[in-house]
Structure formats: structure tokens, C-alpha cells
Amino acid sequence: MKVTGRGIAFQGKYLRIVEKSFETDAGLKGVWETVERTNIHNSGAVVVIALTRERELILERNWRMPLESYVIQFPAGLCDQKSESEEATARRELLEETGYMAGEMIPIVTTPMSPVLTPTKGSHFLAYDVEYVGRPARDLTEEIEVIKVPVEEIGRFLLNLPKETALDLRVPGILWLLEKKKLL
């Protein structure tokens, strides 16, 4: 498969819809619509797997407008400041969204965020011994409930989510990866 052309179908303040013409190995031609962010740098996003000294995972029950629902996910955010490293973005987003400060940040993996829709990738960081220092003023567009779950109870929690709450499947996927790497 190869991309043979690219054109902008819509340009907004933060997003653009791109039509990508393609041709398959069998010679079939088509057009695929993708969504690109106009305000990101580096991989595009960061995700923080934060663990307290008491071995509690810090999760978020975050309202997501596209789904019109809450979603259980790790603290995360966009790399929207050009001069900021991904690690610095991860630290900032963790503090802004949860009130927790990280010490050491360990890069784990960079993965596609939604490969059928966007080229944006998320760089995942593991932060041990995060400490609650208080939550600064949050962005008015965010509605986030911070949830602490002991590592040994995470399976039960993910199988019994709060009502009207979806699960971001990166949560169990990244936790599995961390277990296999013996980091959790």
C-alpha cells in the first residue's frame, strides 16, 4: 500500500481533516480521511503511569466530548508547547490533572493513539513514588475525577467500572506490558 496524494478537506483552529489518496499492492485506488492536530510537537502526546509509594495507580475518570461519556484512562496530555520536552510535558500534565508530582520518569513505549483516525502517538512514562502536592487551577474544558487503585486490585476495578464510564484499552494493555517487563 502506498499514499499517492494528500489534500486538506477542512482546516480548523486545532484540527484538520486530510484526505489521503492511496493505491493498494493489488492496484486498487481509494481515499482515506484522517484527522491531524495542528498544535502538537514531538510524538504528539504523553501518557503517565503514576504509582504512589503505597503502590496505588493514579487513574482518571475523564469526560471525553467525542464519546459524550466518561473514560477511565491514565493521566495524559498533548505536547502543545514547542520548547517543552516530552518528559517535561508528562510532568506538567500529571501535576495539572491530578495534583501529583513525579520524581523519576522512565520512558516505556511510544504507541499510536488511534491509528485508524490519526497519526498522533503517545509517549508513555512510568513514574514511581508520585506525591500529592495539591492541584493547581484546571483547564475549564476538563472534567476529571482522580481515582487511586491499589495495584493488586486493578483487575477487579477494570472489570467493575463506575456507571456510564468507558475503558481506554491502553490502560490494561500498558499495565500488561509493564508486568511483562517486571516494572510493576
Buried (B, 14 or more C-beta within 10 A) or exposed (E): EEEEEEEEEEEEEEBBBBBBBBBEEEEEEEEEEBBBBEEBBBBBBBBBBBBBEEEBBBBBBBBEEEEEEBBBBBBBBBBBBEEBEBBBBBBBBBBBBBBBBBEEBBEBBBBBBEEEEBBBBBBBBBBBBBEEEEBEEEEEEEEBEBBBBEBEEBEEBBEEBEEEBBBBEBBBEBBEBBEEEEEB
